[in-house]
């Protein structure tokens, strides 16, 4: 198979945790440029379904499909829909699932996608090609709603001040570009005081909100529990504390370990008497020094993995995640 356009974060660690084997069926729920998918298919004579809601990844998926000799299929969908994807393909269970949570370097590099405050472009931030944009959020939501989004999803300490500045600015003219929002946030926070750009947390928060990233992750974790066959493996790489805490809490709860409860923003159901997962590692695995030094994105990466037991999936109806501001609230305002 040909080389990948880029090397995904913690590739060796992901393969070690997944242990691809001949004859098995895997899901790469965040296909991107196909780095994980290509490596998994090269590691064993297995089959793999790639899933991604970003339509721009289709060329990479088509290229891999031609190279994989019938062992690879791609579906454009959110990874929370993995059960429906597998059923539609005629299957019922899979042997492994890999998820790389967050925005990809490809998306950040495309100025027209509006993910980066370092590139002037439309304030979009949608991973898929539909739904409300980040511009819709900053121009239509209330000051309190914006402050809550910035505080919870971006952990921005000056969330209320930033929200107030945004409302003042949008009275003069709609906020439609990344550079204008970044300038507003910089003024609200008093400029740069550290190595981190003052707009970093606000942009992160808007991206998470617009794409319902935490809701997607919660639904995907629950789907993986139902979809994995006994001894199947779940491998998740996260880049922010919010996602890592959710994955950690979910897996610890499902493994029947104490301290499995989530935060007040992401409560986790009590584990049943029979653990549905066994943790592969007691703590999160981090990127090695060489990779962290060569790739800034790898520095914050954390990998958690678990093996499915033969216990039934938890079906007590409790919520794994509750949005601080429902995305439907913004959709209704459009």
C-alpha positions in Angstrom: 0.0 0.0 0.0 1.2 3.6 -0.6 2.2 5.9 2.1 -0.1 8.1 4.1 -0.2 11.9 3.4 0.6 12.4 7.1 1.5 10.2 10.1 -1.3 10.1 12.7 -0.6 10.7 16.3 0.6 7.8 18.4 0.3 5.3 15.5 2.6 2.7 17.1 0.7 2.9 20.4 -2.6 2.6 18.7 -1.6 -0.5 16.8 -0.1 -2.1 20.0 -3.4 -1.5 21.8 -5.6 -2.7 19.0 -3.5 -5.8 18.0 -5.0 -6.2 14.5 -5.5 -9.9 13.6 -6.3 -11.8 10.4 -10.0 -12.3 9.6 -11.2 -9.6 12.0 -13.4 -6.5 11.3 -12.4 -3.1 12.5 -13.8 0.4 12.5 -11.7 3.6 12.1 -14.4 6.1 13.3 -12.3 9.2 12.4 -10.8 8.3 9.0 -9.3 11.7 8.2 -6.4 11.1 5.8 -6.6 7.3 6.4 -3.4 6.9 8.4 -4.8 4.6 11.1 -6.9 2.7 8.5 -3.9 2.1 6.2 -1.7 0.9 9.1 -4.4 -1.5 10.4 -4.9 -3.0 7.0 -1.2 -3.4 6.6 -0.8 -5.1 10.0 -3.2 -7.9 9.4 -5.3 -9.6 6.7 -8.4 -8.0 8.1 -11.4 -5.9 7.0 -12.0 -2.3 8.0 -14.8 0.3 7.7 -13.7 3.9 7.7 -16.2 6.5 9.0 -15.9 10.3 8.7 -18.5 13.1 8.6 -16.1 15.4 6.7 -16.8 15.1 2.9 -13.3 16.4 2.1 -11.8 13.1 3.1 -13.4 11.1 0.2 -10.4 11.3 -2.2 -8.2 9.7 0.5 -10.9 7.1 1.1 -11.3 6.3 -2.5 -7.5 5.9 -2.9 -7.3 3.4 0.0 -10.3 1.6 -1.3 -8.6 0.9 -4.6 -5.4 -0.1 -2.8 -7.0 -2.4 -0.2 -8.4 -5.0 -2.6 -11.9 -5.2 -1.2 -10.9 -5.2 2.4 -11.9 -1.5 3.0 -15.2 0.4 2.8 -15.9 4.0 3.6 -19.1 5.7 4.9 -19.6 9.4 5.2 -21.3 9.7 8.6 -20.6 10.8 12.2 -18.9 8.0 14.2 -21.8 7.9 16.6 -23.7 6.2 13.8 -21.3 3.2 13.7 -24.0 0.7 14.7 -26.2 1.7 11.7 -23.1 1.6 9.5 -22.2 -1.9 10.5 -25.8 -3.2 10.2 -26.2 -1.6 6.7 -23.1 -3.5 5.7 -24.6 -6.7 6.8 -22.7 -7.1 10.1 -23.6 -7.2 13.7 -20.4 -6.9 15.7 -16.8 -5.7 15.2 -13.5 -6.8 16.7 -12.0 -3.3 17.3 -12.8 0.4 17.1 -10.3 3.3 16.9 -11.3 6.9 17.5 -9.0 10.0 17.2 -11.0 12.8 18.9 -10.9 16.4 17.8 -10.0 18.5 14.8 -7.5 17.2 12.3 -4.4 19.1 11.1 -5.9 18.9 7.6 -9.0 20.8 8.7 -6.9 23.4 10.5 -4.7 24.0 7.5 -7.8 24.9 5.3 -8.4 28.5 6.0 -11.8 28.4 4.3 -13.0 25.9 7.0 -12.6 28.6 9.7 -11.1 26.4 12.4 -7.9 28.5 13.1 -7.6 32.0 14.4 -4.1 32.0 12.7 -5.7 31.9 9.2 -8.1 34.5 8.0 -11.3 33.0 6.7 -15.0 32.6 7.2 -16.1 31.7 10.8 -17.4 28.3 9.9 -15.8 25.4 12.0 -18.2 22.7 10.8 -16.6 19.3 10.4 -19.5 18.2 8.2 -21.0 20.4 5.4 -24.3 21.2 7.2 -25.7 22.7 10.3 -25.1 25.9 12.2 -21.7 27.6 11.9 -19.5 29.3 14.5 -20.6 32.6 13.1 -24.2 31.6 13.7 -23.4 30.9 17.4 -21.5 34.2 18.1 -24.2 36.3 16.3 -27.4 34.6 17.6 -26.8 33.1 21.1 -27.3 35.2 24.2 -24.4 36.6 26.3 -25.1 33.9 29.0 -25.1 31.1 26.6 -21.9 32.2 25.0 -20.2 32.6 28.4 -21.3 29.1 29.4 -20.0 27.6 26.1 -16.6 29.4 26.6 -16.3 28.4 30.2 -17.3 24.8 30.0 -16.0 23.7 26.6 -13.0 26.1 26.4 -12.3 26.4 30.2 -11.9 30.1 29.5 -11.7 32.0 32.8 -12.7 35.3 31.2 -15.7 33.8 29.6 -18.2 36.4 30.7 -16.0 39.3 29.6 -15.4 37.7 26.2 -19.1 37.1 25.7 -19.9 40.8 26.6 -17.3 42.0 24.1 -18.8 39.8 21.4 -22.3 41.2 22.0 -21.0 44.7 21.8 -19.1 44.0 18.6 -21.9 42.3 16.9 -24.2 45.3 17.4 -21.9 47.2 15.1 -21.7 44.5 12.5 -22.1 40.7 12.3 -19.0 38.7 13.3 -18.3 36.6 10.2 -14.5 36.0 10.0 -11.9 34.2 12.1 -9.6 37.2 12.3 -12.3 39.5 13.6 -13.4 37.1 16.3 -9.7 36.6 17.3 -9.2 40.4 17.6 -12.4 40.8 19.7 -11.3 38.0 22.1 -7.7 39.5 22.3 -9.2 42.8 23.4 -11.5 41.2 25.9 -8.6 39.2 27.5 -6.1 42.0 27.4 -3.8 40.6 24.8 -1.3 37.9 24.9 0.1 36.9 28.3 1.5 33.5 27.6 2.6 31.2 24.8 -1.1 30.3 24.2 -2.9 32.7 21.9 -5.8 34.4 23.8 -8.3 33.2 21.3 -7.3 29.5 21.6 -9.9 28.5 24.2 -12.8 30.4 22.7 -12.1 28.8 19.3 -11.9 25.4 20.9 -15.2 25.9 22.7 -17.0 27.1 19.6 -15.7 24.1 17.6 -16.8 21.7 20.2 -20.2 23.3 20.5 -20.9 23.6 16.7 -19.9 20.0 16.0 -21.5 18.6 19.2 -18.2 16.9 19.8 -18.8 15.8 23.4 -22.3 14.5 22.5 -20.8 12.6 19.5 -18.2 11.1 21.7 -20.7 10.0 24.4 -22.9 8.4 21.8 -19.9 6.7 20.2 -18.7 5.3 23.5 -22.1 3.8 24.2 -22.4 2.4 20.7 -18.9 0.8 20.9 -20.1 -1.1 24.0 -23.0 -2.5 22.1 -21.1 -3.1 18.9 -17.8 -4.8 20.1 -17.7 -8.6 20.2 -16.3 -10.2 23.3 -12.5 -9.6 23.4 -13.0 -6.7 21.0 -10.8 -3.7 21.7 -11.7 0.0 21.9 -8.8 2.5 21.5 -9.4 6.2 21.9 -6.9 9.1 21.4 -7.9 12.5 22.9 -6.3 15.9 22.8 -8.2 17.9 25.4 -9.0 17.3 29.1 -12.8 17.4 28.5 -12.7 14.4 26.1 -10.1 12.5 28.1 -12.1 12.8 31.3 -15.2 11.5 29.5 -13.4 8.5 28.1 -11.7 7.8 31.4 -14.9 8.0 33.4 -16.8 5.9 30.9 -14.2 3.1 30.8 -13.6 3.1 34.6 -17.4 2.9 35.2 -17.9 0.1 32.7 -14.9 -1.7 34.1 -16.5 -1.6 37.5 -13.8 0.5 39.1 -14.3 3.0 41.9 -14.2 6.7 40.9 -16.1 6.1 37.6 -18.4 9.0 38.0 -18.1 12.0 35.7 -17.9 15.7 36.3 -21.0 17.8 36.9 -21.0 18.5 33.1 -20.6 14.9 32.0 -22.2 12.5 34.5 -21.6 8.8 34.0 -23.9 5.9 34.7 -23.2 3.6 37.6 -21.5 0.4 36.4 -23.6 -2.8 36.6 -22.5 -5.8 38.5 -20.8 -7.4 35.5 -18.1 -5.2 34.0 -18.5 -4.8 30.2 -14.9 -3.7 29.7 -11.5 -4.5 31.1 -9.0 -1.7 31.0 -5.9 -2.4 28.9 -3.9 0.2 30.8 -4.3 1.6 34.3 -3.4 5.1 33.2 -3.5 7.0 29.9 -0.6 6.3 27.5 1.1 9.4 26.2 3.3 10.0 23.2 7.0 9.3 23.4 9.5 12.1 23.8 10.6 11.9 20.2 7.1 12.2 18.7 6.1 14.9 21.1 9.2 16.9 20.2 8.5 16.5 16.4 4.8 16.9 16.4 3.2 19.6 18.7 -0.2 18.0 18.4 1.1 14.8 20.0 2.2 16.7 23.2 -1.4 16.7 24.6 -2.4 13.3 23.2 -3.7 10.7 25.6 -4.6 7.1 24.6 -7.0 4.9 26.6 -8.0 1.4 25.6 -10.1 -1.4 26.9 -11.1 -4.9 26.0 -14.8 -5.9 25.8 -16.0 -8.7 28.1 -19.0 -11.0 27.4 -21.2 -9.1 29.9 -24.2 -7.3 28.4 -24.0 -3.6 27.6 -25.4 -1.2 30.1 -29.0 -0.2 29.2 -30.2 1.7 32.3 -31.1 4.8 30.4 -28.8 7.1 32.3 -27.1 10.1 30.5 -23.4 10.0 29.8 -23.4 13.6 28.7 -25.7 16.6 28.9 -25.0 19.7 26.7 -24.4 23.0 28.5 -26.3 24.7 25.6 -28.3 22.4 23.3 -27.3 22.8 19.7 -31.0 22.6 18.9 -31.3 26.0 20.6 -29.1 27.6 17.9 -30.8 25.6 15.1 -34.1 27.0 16.2 -32.8 30.6 16.1 -31.7 30.2 12.4 
